[in-house]
Amino acid sequence: MTISRQQKEKIVEELKQRFARSQALILVDYRGLPVAEMHSLRGQLREEDCALHVVKNRLAKLAAHQAGFPAVEPLLNGPLAIAFCYGDVVSAAKALTAYAT
């Protein structure tokens, strides 16, 4: 599916705002996680005031750079999901760790 330049700019702007609002970011490799489990994980993270997004690395790198987080850019390689934590970071990390084991 091809994304237009206008759609990409909108995605970058939304990601930039998420980077700026987040207290912490957790990058996770989601390979092998079935869709139903990903949906369940997103629901659990939502309860912890955290949002999990799968985005194109190039767009995430642009947003991180524009938001003033260049240190994140080298980490954005391969199939990753980004957990943007707005509330309790520890609870979100525990929920993600539970899925990793």
C-alpha positions as CSV (number, residue, x, y, z in Angstrom):
1,M,0.0,0.0,0.0
2,T,1.4,3.3,-1.1
3,I,1.2,6.3,1.3
4,S,1.0,9.8,-0.2
5,R,3.4,12.5,0.8
6,Q,0.5,14.3,2.6
7,Q,-0.3,11.2,4.6
8,K,3.3,10.8,5.5
9,E,3.6,14.4,6.7
10,K,0.5,13.9,8.9
11,I,1.9,10.7,10.4
12,V,5.2,12.4,11.1
13,E,3.4,15.3,12.8
14,E,1.3,13.0,15.0
15,L,4.5,11.0,15.9
16,K,6.3,14.2,16.7
17,Q,3.6,15.2,19.1
18,R,3.7,11.7,20.7
19,F,7.4,11.9,21.2
20,A,7.1,15.3,22.8
21,R,4.3,14.2,25.2
22,S,5.8,10.9,26.2
23,Q,7.6,10.4,29.5
24,A,9.3,7.3,28.1
25,L,9.6,5.3,24.9
26,I,9.9,1.5,24.8
27,L,11.0,-0.1,21.5
28,V,9.8,-3.7,21.1
29,D,10.3,-6.3,18.4
30,Y,6.8,-7.6,17.6
31,R,7.8,-10.5,15.2
32,G,5.9,-13.7,16.0
33,L,3.2,-11.9,18.0
34,P,-0.2,-12.9,16.6
35,V,-2.7,-10.2,15.7
36,A,-5.1,-11.2,18.5
37,E,-2.3,-11.0,21.1
38,M,-1.1,-7.6,19.7
39,H,-4.6,-6.3,20.1
40,S,-4.8,-7.6,23.7
41,L,-1.4,-6.1,24.5
42,R,-2.5,-2.7,23.1
43,G,-5.6,-2.9,25.4
44,Q,-3.4,-3.6,28.4
45,L,-1.1,-0.8,27.6
46,R,-4.0,1.6,27.1
47,E,-5.0,0.9,30.7
48,E,-1.5,2.0,31.7
49,D,-1.8,5.3,29.7
50,C,0.6,4.0,27.1
51,A,0.1,3.6,23.3
52,L,1.7,1.0,21.1
53,H,2.2,1.9,17.5
54,V,3.9,0.1,14.6
55,V,5.2,2.7,12.2
56,K,7.7,2.9,9.4
57,N,11.1,3.4,10.7
58,R,11.9,6.3,8.3
59,L,8.9,8.2,9.5
60,A,9.7,7.6,13.1
61,K,13.2,8.8,12.6
62,L,12.0,12.0,11.0
63,A,9.5,12.6,13.8
64,A,12.2,11.8,16.5
65,H,14.6,14.3,14.8
66,Q,12.0,17.0,14.5
67,A,10.9,16.5,18.2
68,G,14.5,16.9,19.4
69,F,15.2,13.2,20.2
70,P,18.0,12.3,17.8
71,A,19.3,9.6,20.2
72,V,16.4,7.5,19.3
73,E,17.1,7.4,15.6
74,P,19.9,4.8,15.5
75,L,17.6,2.4,17.5
76,L,14.9,2.5,14.8
77,N,15.9,-0.5,12.7
78,G,14.0,-3.6,11.8
79,P,10.4,-4.5,12.6
80,L,9.7,-2.4,15.7
81,A,6.7,-1.1,17.6
82,I,7.0,2.0,19.8
83,A,5.3,2.1,23.1
84,F,4.7,5.8,24.0
85,C,4.3,6.0,27.8
86,Y,2.4,9.0,29.1
87,G,1.7,7.7,32.6
88,D,3.3,5.1,34.8
89,V,6.3,3.8,32.9
90,V,7.0,0.9,35.2
91,S,3.5,-0.6,34.7
92,A,3.8,-0.3,31.0
93,A,7.2,-2.0,31.0
94,K,5.9,-4.8,33.2
95,A,3.0,-5.4,30.7
96,L,5.4,-5.6,27.8
97,T,7.8,-7.9,29.7
98,A,4.9,-10.2,30.5
99,Y,4.3,-10.6,26.7
100,A,8.0,-11.1,26.0
101,T,8.2,-14.2,28.3
